Amino acid sequence: MNKIRLLARWGLRRTKHTRFIKESWNERLLRWIGAAVPALLFVCVAIVVYEFGFRTFWSNDDTINSWLQVLLFIICALVGARLLLELLVPKKKWARFFTVVVWLFILVLTLYVLPTKAAMLNATTNRYLFYKLLIYAGVVMIFITEISFYLQFIYSRTVNPGLVFVGSFGFLILIGAILLKLPNAAYGYTSTIDAVFTSASAVCVTGLIVVDTATHFTPFGQAIIMMLIQVGGLGFMTFAGLLAYAVAGNTSLKTQIAYSNIMSSRKVGNIMKFVYQVVFITILFESVGAFFIYISLDDALFERKLDKLFFSIFHSISAFCNAGFSTYSGGLYEPVIRHNYSLQMFIAFLVILGGMGFPIVFNLYRLVRIRVRNFLFFLRGSAKREYFPNVIMLNSRLALVVSGCLLVVGFVSYIVFEQSATLAQHPTITGKLVTAFFGSVTPRTAGFNSVDLTAMTLPMIMIYLLLMWIGASPGSMGGGIKTTTAGVAILNMAAVLRGKDRSEFFRSEISHQSVRRAFAIIVLSLLLIGITVFALSFYDSDKGLIKIAFEAFSAFSTVGLSLGITPQLSAFSKLVLIISMFIGRVGAITLLVILVRQSKQLYYRYPREDMAF
């Protein structure tokens, strides 16, 4: 009786101290194995990082191979034991059984093909590289998968999803900076602030650079930047959640709600299916884009086919993720590709697709599918028709209209104001049209430059500031205040001028909450950009107000365009831009919601009065 009263008095502490009494031996052993496997895999990943970061890629150290053999053998035994124990625990899902079998097969395969110095004496170089890449990729993938499984534990706690989202970007920037500091990542010394800046610019898909990506970083360092762009563009939590779902086979309601907020989706029940679709569409577009970029390039520009392939993949990922990084020092303004207009068009279309937003892409796909099926029914003479009202949501309609208007405004403005400036280097009509079109696309958070930006006229620079500030559409890779925010503000302004008490678009009413949020985003963005300009003027006022303002807009909107002052900035100004890029990527409203205590529903209302303006 005293024991029951004591347990009841301690409440939650009772569960913590009596856990081993209630657990069976196999559940307890499973818990210990679940902690040991990620720890051992972390050691294996550290060995992989050491091998890539401090040693030559062609090295074949028998000591490192022996350590990997021992560790992978232990991990293989633990995974096998976990598989057997999970069959005895009725609470475990069978979906995890098949995933464990797959990873067990990979571990056995890596143990079998792990090359030793004696075994590789007669092996060809290509075979050795294949074995090495297979082993290291398997180790890293297994480690990420094991870590991702614990995301469900994080979301099962009362953790703010926004905090996890923001923290994931900070964690990824830190990991990227550490990797870029490795000796093999650069040809020379990389300062800590430059490594953090480059990592933040890649993760936040901005494209601002303080060191030349082409000449400072090795192919290994460029590959790190490319991976940071890819993971940062989709979001680290997207990849981690995808792997966690693949391992666990199911997700909790809290996890689904968290990912619906992160992915800006209204769907909750099938949110993981939506995540799968996002990753699939991304890989599909980037693969197709890499193919077209590859065929648009001249073989004479590269020493090897591998270099040409890497250039195509790097720029396809950078374009679709709206990052703006390039492996050429001058970007797309490099003399050898400056007049490659087909390449510029392919990159421009990738930028538009990446900045459109996945909800819009899926809306358009559903509309096209319905229209095609109805047309096929018509050809067959069938009276059957498929009809779904409001297939294209109001959010998608507004984003498409605003995006189209911005492209037209940017294109026409470029033709008018740059005729005797940057367009003078393109004598043909095709060259002028493609350059003007590319010039209207790239400030929409893309960051690529096919012209010398310092030679642009002042009116075009001012238009660039507007285009960078608005940015891309919600749910996309791009930044800025978003096209829907600008659209809602314009519609509300039109409603006020016409004396209407509400904002309407396409026979739909925009909610009052959306209008309030739009104006909050606009005011907050201008305030933060103003603070950034003020902070940059502390130590770099000699650069001029226009260049500083251009840098501030570019960083906050994660564009990456610059008037050439980024490498010359002081360490303090670089830190200011890092913070600005981070806030622009995660969202100022998202960050403030985490920091500011949220008030509950108000059950009272004060007397209402109209304000004078």
C-alpha positions in Angstrom: 0.0 0.0 0.0 2.8 2.4 0.9 4.5 1.5 -2.5 1.4 2.3 -4.4 1.0 5.7 -2.6 4.7 6.5 -3.2 4.4 5.7 -6.9 1.2 7.7 -7.2 2.8 10.7 -5.4 5.8 10.8 -7.8 3.6 10.7 -10.9 5.8 10.9 -14.1 8.9 10.1 -12.1 7.3 6.8 -11.3 7.4 5.8 -15.0 11.0 6.7 -15.2 12.2 4.7 -12.2 10.0 1.7 -12.8 10.7 1.3 -16.5 13.1 -1.6 -16.1 10.5 -3.4 -13.9 7.8 -3.3 -16.5 10.0 -3.9 -19.5 10.8 -7.5 -20.6 14.3 -8.6 -21.2 14.0 -8.4 -25.0 12.5 -4.9 -24.9 15.4 -3.8 -22.7 17.9 -5.4 -25.0 16.3 -3.8 -28.0 16.6 -0.4 -26.4 20.3 -0.9 -25.7 20.9 -2.1 -29.3 19.0 0.9 -30.6 21.5 3.2 -28.8 24.6 1.2 -29.7 24.0 1.0 -33.5 23.9 4.8 -34.2 26.9 5.3 -31.9 29.0 2.8 -33.8 27.8 4.1 -37.1 28.9 7.6 -36.0 32.4 6.3 -35.5 32.2 4.7 -39.0 31.1 8.1 -40.5 33.9 9.8 -38.7 36.3 7.4 -40.4 34.7 8.2 -43.7 35.1 11.9 -43.1 38.7 11.5 -42.1 39.4 9.4 -45.3 37.8 12.0 -47.6 38.8 15.1 -45.7 42.4 14.4 -44.7 43.7 11.7 -47.1 43.8 11.4 -50.9 40.8 9.7 -52.5 43.1 7.0 -54.1 44.6 6.0 -50.7 44.2 2.5 -49.4 45.1 2.3 -45.8 45.0 -1.2 -44.4 44.5 0.1 -40.8 41.4 2.1 -41.8 40.0 -0.9 -43.7 40.6 -3.2 -40.7 38.8 -0.8 -38.3 35.8 -0.6 -40.7 35.7 -4.3 -41.0 35.5 -4.8 -37.2 33.0 -2.0 -36.7 30.7 -3.1 -39.6 30.9 -6.7 -38.4 29.7 -5.6 -34.9 27.0 -3.5 -36.4 25.9 -6.3 -38.7 25.6 -8.6 -35.7 23.6 -6.0 -33.7 21.3 -5.4 -36.6 20.7 -9.1 -37.0 20.0 -9.4 -33.3 17.6 -6.5 -33.4 15.8 -8.1 -36.3 15.3 -11.3 -34.3 14.2 -9.5 -31.2 11.7 -7.3 -33.0 9.9 -10.5 -34.1 9.3 -11.3 -30.4 7.9 -7.8 -29.6 4.2 -7.6 -30.8 4.2 -3.8 -30.8 6.8 -3.6 -33.6 5.6 -3.1 -37.1 6.4 -5.5 -39.9 7.3 -2.7 -42.2 10.5 -2.2 -40.2 11.3 -5.9 -40.8 11.7 -5.4 -44.5 13.8 -2.3 -44.1 16.1 -4.0 -41.6 16.6 -6.9 -44.1 17.6 -4.4 -46.8 20.2 -2.7 -44.6 21.4 -6.0 -43.3 22.0 -7.1 -46.9 24.0 -3.8 -47.5 26.1 -4.4 -44.4 26.9 -7.9 -45.5 27.8 -6.6 -49.0 30.1 -4.0 -47.6 31.8 -6.5 -45.4 32.3 -8.8 -48.4 33.6 -6.2 -50.8 35.7 -4.2 -48.3 39.1 -4.0 -50.0 42.3 -4.7 -48.1 45.7 -3.8 -49.3 46.5 -7.4 -50.2 43.2 -8.0 -52.0 43.5 -4.8 -54.1 47.1 -5.4 -55.5 45.7 -6.9 -58.7 42.5 -4.9 -58.9 41.9 -2.1 -61.4 41.6 1.5 -60.3 38.0 1.7 -61.4 37.0 -1.4 -59.4 38.7 -0.1 -56.3 36.9 3.3 -56.6 33.6 1.4 -57.1 34.2 -0.7 -53.9 35.2 2.4 -51.9 32.3 4.5 -52.9 29.9 1.6 -52.3 31.1 1.1 -48.8 31.2 4.7 -47.8 27.9 5.5 -49.3 26.3 2.5 -47.5 27.8 3.6 -44.2 26.6 7.2 -44.5 23.1 6.2 -45.7 22.7 3.7 -42.9 23.7 6.3 -40.3 21.3 8.9 -41.7 18.5 6.3 -41.7 19.2 5.3 -38.1 19.3 8.9 -36.9 16.1 9.8 -38.9 14.2 7.1 -37.1 14.4 9.1 -33.9 12.6 12.0 -35.4 9.3 10.3 -34.4 10.5 10.5 -30.8 11.2 14.2 -31.2 7.7 14.9 -32.6 6.1 12.7 -30.0 7.3 15.2 -27.4 5.7 18.6 -27.0 8.2 20.3 -29.3 7.3 23.2 -31.5 7.6 22.0 -35.1 8.9 25.4 -36.1 11.7 25.1 -33.6 12.7 21.7 -35.1 12.5 23.2 -38.6 14.7 26.2 -37.7 17.1 24.1 -35.7 17.6 21.7 -38.6 18.9 24.5 -40.8 21.2 25.7 -38.1 22.5 22.2 -37.6 23.0 21.7 -41.3 24.9 25.0 -41.6 27.2 23.9 -38.8 27.9 20.5 -40.4 28.5 22.1 -43.8 31.0 24.6 -42.3 32.9 21.8 -40.6 33.1 19.8 -43.9 34.2 22.8 -45.8 37.0 23.3 -43.3 38.5 19.9 -44.1 41.9 20.2 -45.8 40.8 18.3 -48.9 37.8 20.6 -49.4 39.8 23.6 -50.6 43.1 24.3 -52.3 44.1 26.7 -49.7 43.2 27.9 -46.2 39.5 28.6 -45.5 38.8 30.9 -42.6 36.0 30.0 -40.2 33.8 32.9 -41.1 34.2 32.1 -44.8 33.4 28.4 -44.3 30.3 29.4 -42.2 29.3 32.0 -44.8 29.6 29.5 -47.7 27.7 26.8 -45.8 24.9 29.2 -44.9 24.7 30.5 -48.5 24.4 26.9 -49.8 22.0 25.7 -47.2 19.8 28.8 -47.5 20.0 28.4 -51.3 21.3 32.0 -51.6 24.4 32.0 -53.8 26.4 34.8 -52.3 30.1 33.9 -52.2 33.0 35.3 -50.3 35.5 32.9 -51.9 35.5 31.7 -55.5 33.8 28.4 -55.8 35.7 27.4 -58.9 39.2 28.3 -57.8 39.1 28.0 -54.1 37.2 24.7 -53.5 38.3 21.3 -54.8 35.9 19.0 -56.6 35.3 17.4 -53.2 34.5 20.8 -51.7 32.2 21.6 -54.7 30.4 18.3 -54.1 29.9 19.3 -50.5 28.3 22.6 -51.6 26.1 20.7 -54.1 24.8 18.4 -51.4 24.2 21.3 -49.0 22.2 23.1 -51.7 20.1 19.9 -52.4 19.4 19.2 -48.7 18.9 22.9 -47.9 16.6 23.4 -50.8 14.2 20.7 -49.9 14.8 21.0 -46.2 16.8 18.7 -44.0 13.6 17.6 -42.2 12.1 16.5 -45.6 14.9 14.0 -46.2 15.1 12.9 -42.6 11.3 12.5 -42.4 11.3 10.5 -45.6 13.9 8.1 -44.2 12.2 7.9 -40.8 9.0 6.9 -42.5 10.8 4.3 -44.6 12.3 2.8 -41.5 9.3 2.9 -39.2 6.6 2.2 -41.8 4.2 4.7 -40.2 4.0 8.1 -38.6 2.2 9.5 -35.7 -0.4 12.3 -35.9 1.9 14.8 -34.4 4.6 14.0 -37.0 2.1 14.4 -39.8 0.9 17.7 -38.5 4.5 18.9 -38.1 5.3 18.0 -41.7 2.2 19.6 -43.0 3.3 22.9 -41.4 6.9 22.5 -42.8 5.8 21.6 -46.3 3.1 24.3 -46.3 0.4 21.7 -47.1 -3.2 21.6 -46.0 -3.2 17.8 -46.1 -2.4 15.9 -43.0 -3.5 12.3 -43.4 -1.3 11.7 -46.5 1.4 14.2 -45.8 4.2 11.5 -46.1 2.9 10.7 -49.6 3.2 14.4 -50.4 6.8 14.3 -49.1 7.5 11.3 -51.4 6.0 13.2 -54.3 8.1 16.3 -53.6 11.3 14.3 -53.5 10.4 12.4 -56.6 9.5 15.5 -58.6 12.7 17.2 -57.5 14.9 14.3 -58.6 12.9 14.0 -61.9 13.2 17.7 -62.8 16.9 17.9 -61.8 17.7 14.8 -63.8 15.9 16.1 -66.9 17.5 19.5 -66.5 21.0 17.9 -66.1 20.5 16.0 -69.3 19.5 19.1 -71.3 22.4 21.1 -69.8 24.8 18.3 -70.7 23.7 18.2 -74.4 23.9 22.0 -74.6 27.6 22.1 -73.7 30.6 21.7 -75.9 32.9 18.8 -75.1 35.9 21.0 -75.8 35.2 23.0 -72.6 36.0 20.0 -70.4 39.0 17.8 -70.0 36.9 14.7 -69.2 33.3 13.5 -69.7 33.1 13.3 -65.9 33.8 17.0 -65.5 31.1 17.8 -68.0 28.6 15.5 -66.2 29.5 17.1 -62.8 29.0 20.6 -64.3 25.5 19.6 -65.6 24.4 18.0 -62.3 25.8 20.8 -60.2 24.1 23.6 -62.2 20.8 21.6 -62.5 20.6 21.3 -58.8 21.7 24.9 -58.2 19.1 26.1 -60.7 16.1 24.1 -59.5 16.9 24.9 -55.9 17.2 28.6 -56.8 20.7 28.7 -55.3 22.8 30.5 -58.0 26.1 28.7 -57.3 28.3 28.0 -60.3 31.6 26.1 -60.8 32.8 29.0 -63.1 34.4 32.0 -61.6 32.2 34.4 -63.6 29.1 32.3 -63.3 27.1 32.2 -66.6 29.0 35.3 -67.6 32.1 33.3 -68.2 33.3 34.0 -71.8 33.1 30.4 -72.9 29.4 30.1 -72.1 28.3 33.7 -72.1 26.6 33.3 -75.5 25.3 29.8 -75.0 21.6 30.8 -75.1 20.2 27.3 -75.0 22.0 26.7 -71.7 20.6 29.9 -70.3 17.1 28.9 -71.3 17.3 25.5 -69.7 18.6 27.0 -66.5 15.9 29.7 -66.6 13.1 27.0 -66.9 14.6 25.1 -64.0 14.6 28.3 -61.9 10.9 28.9 -62.8 9.9 25.3 -62.0 11.8 25.4 -58.7 10.4 28.8 -57.7 6.8 27.9 -58.7 6.1 25.8 -55.6 5.2 22.1 -55.2 1.5 22.7 -54.4 1.2 24.7 -57.6 3.0 21.9 -59.6 0.7 19.3 -58.2 -2.4 21.5 -58.9 -1.4 21.9 -62.5 -0.6 18.2 -62.9 -4.1 17.3 -61.6 -5.7 19.8 -63.9 -3.8 18.5 -66.9 -4.6 14.9 -66.0 -8.4 15.7 -65.8 -8.3 17.6 -69.1 -6.5 14.7 -70.9 -8.8 12.1 -69.5 -11.9 14.1 -70.5 -10.4 14.6 -74.0 -9.8 10.8 -74.3 -13.5 10.2 -73.2 -14.5 12.6 -76.0 -12.5 10.9 -78.6 -14.1 7.5 -77.6 -17.6 9.0 -77.9 -18.2 8.4 -74.2 -20.5 10.6 -72.2 -18.4 10.0 -69.1 -16.7 13.1 -67.9 -14.5 13.8 -64.9 -15.3 17.1 -63.1 -13.7 18.5 -60.0 -14.6 22.1 -59.1 -11.8 24.4 -57.8 -8.9 22.0 -58.9 -6.6 25.0 -59.0 -6.7 26.5 -55.5 -6.9 30.3 -55.0 -3.4 30.3 -53.6 -2.1 28.7 -56.9 -4.1 31.1 -59.1 -2.8 34.2 -57.3 0.8 32.9 -57.3 0.7 32.1 -61.1 -0.9 35.5 -62.0 1.7 37.5 -59.9 4.6 35.4 -61.2 3.5 35.9 -64.8 3.1 39.7 -64.3 6.6 39.9 -62.7 8.2 38.0 -65.5 6.6 40.3 -68.1 7.5 43.5 -66.1 11.1 42.3 -65.7 11.4 41.3 -69.4 10.0 44.5 -70.8 12.0 46.6 -68.3 15.2 44.8 -69.2 14.6 45.4 -72.9 13.9 49.1 -72.3 16.6 50.1 -69.8 19.5 47.8 -70.8 19.4 48.3 -74.6 22.6 50.4 -74.5 24.1 48.7 -71.5 24.4 45.0 -70.8 22.4 44.0 -73.9 25.0 45.8 -76.2 27.2 42.7 -75.8 24.5 40.6 -77.6 24.2 41.8 -81.2 21.6 39.3 -82.3 17.8 39.5 -81.7 17.8 36.0 -80.1 20.6 37.0 -77.8 18.9 40.1 -76.6 15.6 38.3 -76.0 17.1 35.4 -74.2 19.3 37.7 -72.1 16.3 39.9 -71.2 14.2 36.9 -70.3 17.0 35.4 -68.2 17.5 38.8 -66.6 13.8 38.8 -65.5 14.0 35.3 -64.1 17.3 35.4 -62.2 16.3 38.0 -59.6 13.4 35.8 -58.6 15.7 34.3 -55.9 17.8 32.4 -58.5 21.1 34.3 -58.3 22.7 33.4 -61.7 24.2 36.2 -63.7 24.6 36.1 -67.5 25.7 39.7 -67.6 28.0 42.0 -65.7 25.7 43.3 -63.0 27.9 46.3 -62.2 27.3 47.5 -65.8 23.5 47.6 -65.3 21.7 51.0 -65.3 20.3 52.4 -62.1 16.6 52.0 -63.1 17.1 48.3 -63.7 18.9 47.9 -60.4 15.9 49.4 -58.7 13.6 47.0 -60.5 15.9 44.2 -59.5 15.4 45.2 -55.8 11.6 44.9 -56.2 11.8 41.5 -58.0 14.3 40.2 -55.3 12.1 41.5 -52.5 8.9 39.7 -53.8 10.8 36.5 -54.7 9.2 33.1 -55.5 6.0 31.4 -54.6 5.2 29.7 -51.3 6.1 26.1 -50.9 9.0 26.5 -53.3 12.8 26.6 -53.2 12.9 30.4 -53.4 12.8 33.1 -50.8 11.4 36.7 -50.6 8.1 37.8 -49.2 6.5 35.4 -51.8 4.2 36.2 -54.7 1.0 35.5 -52.8 2.0 38.1 -50.1 2.5 40.8 -52.8 -0.7 39.7 -54.5 -2.8 39.9 -51.3 -1.4 43.3 -50.5 -2.3 44.6 -54.0 -5.8 43.2 -53.9 -6.4 44.7 -50.5 -5.1 48.1 -51.7 -7.5 47.8 -54.7 -10.4 46.9 -52.4 -9.7 50.0 -50.2 -9.5 52.3 -53.2 -12.8 51.0 -54.5 -14.5 51.2 -51.1 -15.0 47.5 -50.7 -15.0 45.9 -47.2 -13.2 42.7 -48.4 -10.6 41.4 -50.9 -11.8 39.1 -53.7 -10.0 37.2 -56.4 -11.4 34.7 -58.9 -14.9 34.8 -57.3 -13.4 33.9 -53.9 -12.9 36.0 -50.8 -9.5 36.3 -49.2 -9.7 35.7 -45.5 -9.0 38.5 -43.1 -6.3 36.4 -41.4 -4.4 36.1 -44.8 -4.6 39.9 -45.2 -3.2 40.5 -41.7 -0.4 38.0 -42.2 0.5 39.5 -45.6 1.0 43.0 -44.2 2.8 41.6 -41.2 5.3 39.9 -43.5 5.8 43.0 -45.6 6.4 45.3 -42.6 8.7 42.8 -40.9 10.7 42.2 -44.1 11.3 45.9 -44.7 12.2 46.4 -41.1 14.8 43.5 -41.2 16.2 44.7 -44.5 16.6 48.2 -43.1 18.4 46.8 -40.0 20.7 44.8 -42.3 21.5 47.9 -44.4 22.2 49.9 -41.2 24.5 47.1 -39.8 26.4 46.8 -43.1 27.1 50.5 -43.1 29.1 50.2 -39.8 32.3 48.9 -41.4 31.6 49.0 -45.1 30.0 52.4 -45.7 32.6 53.1 -48.4 30.9 50.6 -50.7 28.0 52.9 -51.3 24.3 52.8 -50.3 23.1 51.2 -53.6 25.6 48.3 -53.4 24.9 47.8 -49.7 21.1 47.9 -50.2 21.4 45.5 -53.1 23.5 43.1 -50.9 20.9 43.3 -48.1 17.9 42.6 -50.4 19.8 39.7 -52.0 20.7 38.1 -48.7 17.3 38.4 -47.1 15.5 37.2 -50.2 18.1 34.4 -50.7 18.8 35.6 -54.2 22.6 35.6 -54.4 23.1 38.4 -56.8 25.7 41.0 -55.9 27.3 44.1 -57.3 30.7 42.7 -56.5 31.3 43.7 -52.9 30.6 40.4 -51.1 34.3 39.2 -50.9 35.4 42.6 -49.8 33.1 42.9 -46.8 34.4 42.9 -43.2 33.9 39.9 -40.9 31.1 41.7 -39.0 29.2 42.4 -42.3 29.6 38.8 -43.3 28.1 37.7 -40.0 25.2 40.1 -40.6 24.6 38.6 -44.0 24.7 35.1 -42.6 22.0 36.0 -40.1 20.0 37.7 -42.8 20.2 34.7 -45.1 19.2 32.4 -42.3 16.1 34.5 -41.4 15.1 34.9 -45.0 15.3 31.1 -45.5 13.4 29.9 -42.4 11.0 32.9 -42.5 10.9 35.9 -40.2 7.4 35.1 -39.1 8.3 31.5 -38.3 11.3 32.6 -36.3 9.4 35.2 -34.3 6.5 32.8 -33.6 9.1 30.5 -31.9 10.5 33.3 -29.8 7.3 35.1 -28.9 4.8 33.5 -26.5 1.6 32.8 -28.3 -1.6 34.1 -26.7 -4.6 31.8 -26.4 -8.0 32.5 -27.9 -9.5 35.8 -26.6 -13.0 35.6 -25.3 -13.5 39.3 -24.9 -13.5 42.3 -27.3 -12.8 45.9 -26.6 -14.8 48.8 -28.1 -13.9 49.3 -31.8 -12.7 52.7 -33.2 -11.6 53.8 -36.6 -8.1 55.2 -36.9 -7.1 58.3 -38.9 -4.6 57.8 -41.8 
